[in-house]
Amino acid sequence: MPSLTKKMKKTGAGLRTVAVSAAATCLAVTLTGCGGADITHPSAARGHPAATTQAARFGSVDCREAKCIALTFDAGPSENSARLLDILNERQVPATFFLLGERHIEKYPELVRRMAAEGHEVASHTWDHKILTQITPEEIREELQRPNDEIARLTGRRPTLMRPPQGRTDESVHEICRELGLAEVLWTVTAKDYTTTDSALIRRRVLAQAERDGIILLHDIYDGTVPAVPGIIDALKERGYVFVTVPQLLAPGEAVPGHVYR
């Protein structure tokens, strides 16, 4: 893997600073429904079966019966992602990756290809982590279209899911997502791993919030996160959880472009 450059360190530090300063606001936004958006729970999505549901590499799981939970990672790939993929492969756990474009997808294209090849869901976290509710519709479209194009070029499959930075979204974002064929995915569990490098603390925070149909938010760009993942997986498996991608969590339903899921 390439060594960590000063530019990459600056990127991670910058995202950490922004995330910490916005944490309280972000939490309020996501809990109140992102500016009034209707939010669909996975169980509700499963009540509307799609005509076809794609099976994932790790086998089909019926979350109507199984105690499912989705592991998701934002803002990669990074130099930590290869080790993360090794851990997921060893434990046969699928994940959903919401990738950033600039300095991430463009820096680690081989990791994007590997994520797709190993059966993970590859999705978008925008090109440059701009807050979508604070920019023009044209800028929103560019933030979403550019990673879509690059991911499609690298993997042969265009993303159908995106996660808005800080969970901030509004009607303009919904409309552009509909145009681009993207559903919006938020989260129910956050370790706030942008505030700590303590892997044990990250693990405890996730385990304290985990519940059936949960969507766990982590960031593989931070040093404390990937070392916490084996313990999170092992503990949740002991509790009877089955790990799935976000599309598996919604199946036999299917994510609808422009809709918000959590």
N, C-alpha and C positions, 0 to 999 in steps of 0.2 A: 504494500500500500504506500502511496505517497506520504512524505513526512508532512507534519502540520506546519503550514506557512504562517507568517505573521498576519497575512491577510485573512486567513481562516480563523485565527485566534481573535482578530478584530471583529469578524462577523459574529462568532459565537458570543463574545463579550457584549457586542451591540444588541443582539437579540435578548440576551440575559437582562441587560439594563432596561430595555423597553418592556420586557415581560414583567419584571418586578414592579416597575412604576405603574403599570396598567393592571396589575393582578386584581385589585379590588373591583375596579370598573369592569373588567372582563367577566369576573364572576357574576356581578350583578346583571350584566347584559345576557349572559347565557341562561341564568336562572329565570329571567323574566321573559324569555322567548324572543330574543334578538330583535328588538324593535317591533314587537307585535306579530312576528311571523308565527304561523301555525307549525308546531313541531310534532312530528310523527314518531311514536315509540316503535321499536322493532316489532313488538307483539302485534301492533296495529297493522304494520306493513305486511306481516305474515298472513293476515286475514284477507289479503287481496292477491291471490296467486297470479304470477305472471305466466304468459304462454309458454315461455322457456326459461329455465334457470340453469345457469352454467355451473357445472360441478368443478370444485377446486381440486388441486393436486392431492391434498391431504385427505380426500374422501368426502363424500356427502355426509352432512350432519343435519338432522332434523331438529331445529331449535324449538319446535313446538313441543318436543318431548325431552330433549336434552337441556341441561343447565348450562347455557352458552354464555360466553363472554368474549369480547373482541379486544385484542391488543393492537394499539395503533401508535405510530411514531411520526412525529412532525419534524420538518425543517432539515432533513437530511437530503441526500446521503452525506456522510462525513467520514473521517478516517476511522471512526468507531464502528461503522456499519458492517464491515466485513466480519468482525468478531460477533456482532449481534446476529448476523445471518448464520454463522457457525452454530451459535447457541440454539437458534430456532430450528435449524436442521437437525441437530442432535436430539432435540426433544420433540421433533415432528409437530411443531406449533406454527400455524400460519398467522401472518400479521398483515395489517394494512399500513402502507407507507404513504404519507402525504408529503410529497417532495417539493423542495424549493428549486427554482431554476438557476438563477444567477449564483455562481460560486459553489453550486452543489451538483445539480444534474449535469451542468456543463463541465464540472471538474472531475466527477466520478461516474462517467457513463457506463463503465464496466459493472459498477455496483447496481445501477438501475436495471441493466440487462439481467444480472444475477437474481435480483429480487423477483422479477417476472418469471424467469426460468425455474425458480424454486417454488413457484406456486403462490407467492404472496400477491396481494392486491396493490397495484401501483396507482397512486392517485395524486392529486395536485394540492399544493399549499401556496399557490401563486408563484410568480416569477421572482419577485423581489420583496415579498413580505410587506407590501404596502397595505395600509388599513383601507379596505375597499369602500367603507362608508364615508371616507374623507377625500375620495378622488372622483374624477369625472367618469361618466359611462364609457367613454372611449378608453380611458386608462384602465378601468375595470376589465374591459374586454381584452386588452393587451396583457394584463396581469394573468388572466386565465387562459388565453389562447396560446401564449408562448410555451408554457410548460406542457400543455396538451400536445402541441406539435412535436416538441422534442421527445416526450415520452413515447408518442406513437412512432416516431422515427427509430427510436432505440429498441422498442419492445414489439412493434407491430400491432399494438393495441392502444386505442385512444382511451384515456381515462373517462370514467363515468361518474367519479366522485371527486369532490374538492372539500377542503376545510378552510374557511375564511380565517385569516390571521386574527388572533385574539377572540375568535368566535363572533366577530362583528359583521353583521349583515343587515340588509334592508330590502325594500321592494325592487330597487334598481339592480341589486346583486341577484335577487331571485330571477328577474326577467332575463338578465344576460346569461345566467346559468341555464335557464330553459332553452335559450337560443343555442347554447354550446353543448347541450346534452349532459349537463352536470347536475347531480344532486349534492346538497350541502350536508356535511356530517359534523356534528358537534361531539360532545363527550359527556360522560356522567361521572368519571373518576379522573382526578388530576393529582399527581404527586407534587406539583409545583417544583419539578426538578430543576427549573431555572433559578431556584433560590438556594440550592444546596448541592454539595458534592458528596454528601453522606449517603452512601448506597443503602445502608440499613434503614435510615429514615425514609428514603424513597420507597423502599419495600413496605415498611409499616404503613405509610400513608395510603398506598394502593390497597393493601389488604384490608384496611379499616373501612374503605368505601366500596369495595367490590360487592356486586350483587348480580343476580341473574339478568341477562340482556344488557349488561353494562358495557360501556365503551371506554376503555382506559386510554388516557392521553399521556404519552411520554415523549421525550426528545432524545434521539440518539446522538445529538451534537454535544451533549454535556457529559463531562467526564464521570460523574457519579451514576449515570443512568444504566448503561449497559451492564456493569457489574451487579446491578440490582435485579436484572431480569431473570436469571436462573432461580433465585429464591422466590420471586413472584410467581413464576410458572409452577414450580414444585408445590408451593403452598396452596395455590388455587386448585391444582389438580387433586391434591389431598382432600380439598373441600368438595370435590365432585364436579368441578367446572370443566367444560369442554371449550377449547380455544377455537375460534372461527374468525374468518375475515368479516368485514362489514357486510358484503353481499350475502355471505352465508347466514349471517345473523338475521337478515331480512327475509331470506328464502322460506317458503316458495314465492313470497312477494319480491318485488324488484324496486330499487331506488328510482324515484320519478324525478326527472330533471326539474330544477327549480324548487323542489320541496326540501325541507330541512328535517334531518333525522337526529334523534338523540335518545 
